[in-house]
Amino acid sequence: MLSVNHYLFLSLALFTIGVIGVLTRRNVIVILMSIELILNAVNINLVAFSRLFGDVAGQVFAIFIVTDAAAEAAVGLGIIIAFFRNRETVLADEMDLLKW
């Protein structure tokens, strides 16, 4: 049987990989995937503590986070596709089109 510590360690590993990916990468698609890793790490924490305390509130929040992550991915990929059609690049450093 896995304890809560195992889930917390897995969540810490996913969160760390996600933060490193957001901070070090220039490709916007990789940055979006790293944000998804961070959100999945939060979901693991919510479900683990929900199971530990016997409350379903953490699982409900995890479902909301999954739907929010799906919406974020759809909108983000739509913006990236539109930007790629205009500039033919997906590097975060070159995305200054929306600046004033």
C-alpha positions in Angstrom: 0.0 0.0 0.0 1.3 3.4 -0.9 1.3 6.1 1.7 0.7 9.8 1.3 4.4 10.4 1.3 4.8 8.5 -1.9 2.2 10.7 -3.6 3.7 13.8 -2.2 7.2 12.8 -3.5 5.7 12.1 -7.0 3.9 15.5 -6.9 7.1 17.3 -5.8 9.0 15.7 -8.7 6.3 16.6 -11.3 6.1 20.2 -9.9 9.9 20.6 -10.0 10.1 19.4 -13.6 7.3 21.7 -14.5 8.8 24.8 -12.9 12.2 24.0 -14.5 10.5 23.6 -17.9 8.7 27.0 -17.5 11.8 28.8 -16.4 14.3 27.4 -18.9 12.5 26.7 -22.2 11.9 29.2 -25.0 9.4 27.1 -27.0 5.8 28.0 -26.0 4.5 24.5 -26.6 7.0 23.1 -24.1 6.1 25.9 -21.6 2.4 24.9 -21.9 3.2 21.3 -21.3 5.2 22.3 -18.3 2.2 24.2 -16.9 0.2 21.1 -17.4 2.7 19.1 -15.4 2.4 21.7 -12.6 -1.4 21.4 -12.6 -1.2 17.6 -12.5 1.2 17.8 -9.5 -1.5 20.0 -7.7 -4.1 17.4 -8.7 -2.1 14.6 -7.1 -1.7 16.6 -3.9 -5.4 17.3 -3.8 -6.5 13.7 -4.3 -3.9 12.4 -1.9 -5.0 14.7 0.9 -8.6 14.1 0.1 -8.1 10.4 0.5 -6.1 10.9 3.7 -8.7 13.0 5.4 -11.7 11.1 3.9 -13.2 14.2 2.3 -14.3 14.5 -1.3 -13.6 18.2 -1.6 -10.1 17.7 -2.9 -11.3 15.4 -5.6 -14.0 17.9 -6.7 -11.3 20.6 -6.9 -9.1 18.2 -9.0 -12.0 17.8 -11.5 -12.3 21.6 -11.8 -8.5 21.9 -12.3 -8.6 19.2 -15.1 -11.4 21.1 -16.9 -9.5 24.4 -16.5 -6.3 22.7 -17.8 -8.2 21.5 -20.9 -9.6 25.0 -21.5 -6.1 26.5 -21.1 -4.6 24.0 -23.5 -7.3 24.6 -26.1 -7.1 28.4 -25.9 -3.3 28.4 -25.7 -2.9 26.1 -28.7 -5.3 28.3 -30.7 -3.2 31.3 -29.9 0.0 29.5 -30.8 -1.4 28.3 -34.1 -2.6 31.8 -35.0 0.8 33.3 -34.1 2.6 30.6 -36.0 0.6 31.4 -39.1 1.6 35.1 -38.8 5.2 34.9 -37.7 6.2 31.3 -38.5 7.8 30.8 -35.0 6.8 29.6 -31.6 9.6 31.0 -29.6 8.5 32.9 -26.5 11.2 35.6 -27.0 9.8 36.6 -30.4 6.2 36.8 -29.2 5.9 40.6 -28.8 3.0 41.0 -31.2 0.5 41.7 -28.4 2.7 44.3 -26.7 1.7 48.0 -26.9 
